[in-house]
């Protein structure tokens, strides 16, 4: 079995200087010859940058923080690469970058998406485990959740990792005040 190769490079975009005169620091990840570049949301004075060492030469606080960020980013990308390789997953530069920034599809499940999936599975069990009225109530609850998310958060859906106790209390309050549900229904 062929082993995947990984390359991590940090560099400045000197031709795209920011208004403050600093250059944005970019990260290039190369996996099996395919590369992807992404800005790190960090910047530095181009005179302080050492491309040979891929870090800042200066000793001020901002430069030290940048160097620390670069080192931790290298370690994190390498860890993600090793985890994916051990799990037997297909590794691309794009998937590594998405995982590094927490935007991988495994963490992208949404509340309403999971709720709709649940309702569809229950719909297939009508007459076996569920009655049609129960599924209608589930659909109504999903619709109310959508209304709350739209009204309170201004979004179409929420990531599951964003759901917390405060959200649950807000939904209960919404059900009691806007939909006039009693305690047991809410």
Secondary structure, DSSP 8 states (H G I E B T S, - for coil): -----EEEEEEE-TTS--TTS-EEEEEEEEETTEEEEEEEEEEE-GGGEETTTTEE---SHHHHHHHHHHHHHHHHHHHHHHHHHHTT----HHHHHHHHTT--GGG--BHHHHHHHHHHHHHTTBTTTB-HHHHHHHHHHHHHHHHHIIIII-SS--BGGG--HHHHHHHHHHHHHTS---TTT-
